Amino acid sequence: MSAAKVVARLPPLPTVRDLVRLYRLRALRQLSQNFLMDQRLIDKIVKVAGRIKCGQVCEVGPGPGGITRAILNRAPERLVVIEKDHRFLPTLEAKACENRMEVIIGDVMGFNMEKCFPEDFRKEWVDEQPNVHLIGNLPFSVSTPLIIKWLEAISERRSAWSYGRVGMTLTFQKEVAERMVAPVTTSQRCRLSIMCQNWCDVRHAFTIPGKAFVPKPDVDVGVVHFIPKVEPIIPLPFKLVEKVVRSIFSFRQKYSIRGAE
């Protein structure tokens, strides 16, 4: 009589909630941190980025690593994570496997991605998008300054965009996300609408309720996907466009008596 076949099963990986408890991590208000615990929503964010299998991914502000795991599950060739808070280093290093993941402790506001990815992933700007992606659940305090900084880099085709029209999947306060996609003539149309839509095709993919985060923020969160345009709508230098748009929207309640020349 043959012996019964025994199938060994590995224990399930710890959840984000388990890791937060294990390392006694606490979201810091001064850094605008909020942990997303719902794995279904985490997977949905990564899905918005598109096909990342065998590609290059840079995750911004991974925190305890919920999105990090979802990215690794989709089998990229390599993942680089940039985290400012040293407390998350143990949880992130625990996910590093087979040299597919690199953890960088630093501030993304000053980080240059010019040589972050392999040379063979570079594409010409007019070609199809490279299999390179930026993904991040951004702290509210840096989300708007960071996207403006990255839009300028897109306009000059530098940093990550020296590799071509690299897409971004990022989180913002819901109201900010709605302004980014606001059409012409709508009440939410603003400086940010024009800046985003001038250099990118922008899509508000879906909204995450605030209750899905710990601690619960006072607002809901919008997931926004950006694809750089081949040519901007206004083919002028970034700083000039930004200055004119900022001036126009400085007095939202005023009337324009004379047209701009």
WOWODA-V341927 format. One line per field, one symbol per residue. psi: psi as a letter, one per 40 degrees, with the letter a starting at -180 (. if undefined). burial: b if it has 9 or more other ideal C-beta (glycine too) atoms within 8 Angstrom, else e. Layout:
BEGIN
psi: ???
burial: ???
END
This chain:
BEGIN
psi: hiihhhhhhiiiiiidddddddefihhhdeefhhhhdhddddddddddeaheheahhhhhfdbefddddddddefidihhhhhdhddeddddddehhffehhhhhihddehhfdfdiideeiiideaiiighihhigiiddedddddddddddddefabdeeeaghihhiiiidddddddehiieidehaddddddedeihhhgdihhideeihihieiihhhhhhhhidhidhfiidddddddddddedgdeiihdhii.
burial: eeeeeeeeeeeeeeebeebbeebebebeeebbbbbbbebebbbbbbebbeebeebbbbbbbbbbbbbbbbbbebebebbbbbbbbeebbebbeebbeeebbebbebebeebebeeebeeebebeeeeebbbbbbbbbbbbebbbebbbbbbbbbbeeebbbebbbbbbbbbbbbebbbbbbbeeeeeebbbbbbbbbbbbebebeebbebebbeeebeebbbbbbbbbbeeeeeeeebeebbebbbeebeeeeeeeeeeee
END
